[in-house]
Amino acid sequence: VSEVEHVLDRATLAAFVAGEPVLKSKISESGLGAAALIRPGMRAYTILTPTASAGVAGFVLPGNRVDVLLTVQGRRGGTGGGSTSTLLQNVEILAADQRLDHGKNGDAKQKLQSVTLLVTPDMAAKLTLAQSLGELHLSLRNDTDTALADTRPVTMQELQFSQEGFTESVVTEEENVEEDVEV
């Protein structure tokens, strides 16, 4: 593409490097815009609240994968005042809208205003209901971790008396011996 006017209403389909020529194969067709990024059968769903980024603010980028957590407050039925559950797992971030927020002492901080997820129509329905019931939060995943985790809801009642540590198995290069290390 040699003229800027030819790319103004198009979306990028692949990453660009500074100074790289803009190839037609890396941009959407004219007039499609961001819709070209949505695969057939999928939907773009935007979470508008800043609370969606509370756990991973500043780290969420398009192409990353996240789990979506739902927190509800004040529900009865033995939850002790609220609960958090994993609503969706391994969801792709289509877009992340970041704004600079100036703190009280003049520091500039990135604040996520919205996150657009690539989801199925059923997932979009779940997200719509979940947003009306409580707050959505994101948990960033490693790109190579695609396995679905066996999760269960966590209640306020469980947190009141809970203390957990995290143990990870480490193999040293010299000895090639496994040992448990508390993190």
Disulfide bonds with the S-S distance in Angstrom:
none
